């Protein structure tokens, strides 16, 4: 879950989150700020605080698997576009926007199926893990394999991210130093 309110750009994380999950939230916020900052938005990063809460607060949680989910929740906040509640996702995100594979795909897919999910977004490198999922479950679900956060947002929110901006630095000039 995520929300924002007037503030000074602070990120608050609540629940029993381990260090890796906290890092995923920080990475996601950096990605959002770097990739969505140029898009039309009602969101001002410098005058808003963001609060992310992972439900079932009494249950400890850690690991990188929620990276794409946290990223998508933040993108939803910033753009005002809602995620279809029948879509689930998993995957680790990197600061460059890559989506990396995670463990426990069979268990995650079975839990999604029990929860009434219709579409599962997962890292492309985890496609081979779907062989372990019972055929009757696979038939009920649509799977979308992704490589980058661009793919995730296109599927989850219908957003095409702006192209990455490449910053060109002017040639460095050498200035002679003289002994004084």
KAGI-V970011 format. One record per pair of residues at least 4 apart in sequence whose ideal C-beta (glycine too) atoms are under 8 Angstrom apart, sorted by the first residue. I is the first residue (numbers start at 1). J is the second residue. Records with the same first field share a line. If there is no record, write none. Layout:
BEGIN
I: J, J
END
This chain:
BEGIN
1: 52, 53, 54, 55, 73
2: 50, 51, 52, 53, 73, 74, 76, 77
3: 50, 51, 77
4: 43, 48, 49, 50, 51, 77
5: 48, 49, 51
6: 47, 48, 49
7: 47, 48, 49
8: 46, 47, 49
9: 45, 46, 47, 48, 49
10: 49, 50
11: 25, 26, 29, 49, 50, 52
12: 49, 50, 51, 52
13: 17, 22, 25, 52, 53
14: 51, 52, 53, 54, 57
15: 53, 54, 55, 56, 57, 61
16: 57, 58, 59, 60, 61
17: 21, 22, 25, 54, 61, 62
18: 22, 60, 61, 62, 63
19: 23, 62
20: 24, 62, 63, 64
21: 25, 54, 61, 62, 63, 64, 66
22: 26
23: 27, 64
24: 28, 64, 66, 67, 70, 92, 93
25: 29, 52, 70
26: 30
27: 31, 67, 71, 93, 94, 95
28: 32, 67, 70, 71, 74, 93
29: 33, 50, 74
30: 34, 95
31: 35, 71, 93, 95, 97, 149
32: 36, 71, 74, 75, 78
33: 37, 45
35: 97, 149, 161, 162, 164
36: 41, 75, 78, 79, 161
37: 45
38: 162, 165
39: 78, 79, 159, 161, 162
41: 78, 79, 80
42: 80
43: 48, 77, 78, 79
44: 48
50: 74, 77
52: 70, 73, 74
53: 57
54: 61, 66
56: 61
61: 66
63: 102
64: 92, 93, 100, 102
65: 90, 91, 92, 102, 103, 104, 108
66: 70, 90
67: 71, 91, 92, 93, 99
68: 72, 89, 90, 91, 92, 93, 99, 121, 146, 149, 152
69: 73, 89, 90
70: 74
71: 75, 93, 149, 152
72: 76, 83, 89, 152, 153, 156, 157
73: 77, 83
74: 78
75: 79, 81, 153, 156, 157, 159
76: 80, 81, 82, 83, 157
79: 157, 159
81: 157, 158, 159
83: 87, 156, 157
84: 119, 156
86: 116, 117, 118, 119
87: 117, 118, 119, 120, 121, 155, 156
88: 108, 112, 115, 117, 119, 120, 121
89: 120, 121, 122, 152, 156
90: 102, 105, 108, 120, 121, 122, 123, 126
91: 99, 100, 101, 102, 121, 122, 123, 126, 146, 152
92: 99, 100, 101, 102, 123
93: 97, 98, 99, 100, 149
94: 98, 100
97: 148, 149, 150
98: 147, 148
99: 123, 124, 146, 147, 148, 149, 151, 152
100: 123, 125
101: 123, 125, 126
102: 123, 126
104: 108
105: 109, 122, 126, 129, 130, 132, 133
106: 110, 129, 132, 133
107: 111
108: 112, 120
109: 113, 120, 130, 133, 137, 141
110: 114, 133, 137
111: 115
112: 117, 120, 141
113: 117, 137, 140, 141
117: 141
118: 140, 141, 142
119: 141, 142, 143, 144, 155
120: 141, 142, 143, 144
121: 144, 146, 152, 155, 156
122: 126, 127, 143, 144, 145, 146
123: 145, 146, 147
124: 145, 146, 147
126: 130, 145
127: 143, 145
129: 133
130: 138, 143
133: 137, 138
134: 138
135: 139
136: 140
137: 141
138: 143
144: 151, 155
146: 151, 152, 155
147: 151
148: 152
149: 153, 161
150: 154, 160, 161
151: 155
152: 156
153: 157, 159, 160, 161
154: 158, 159, 160
END
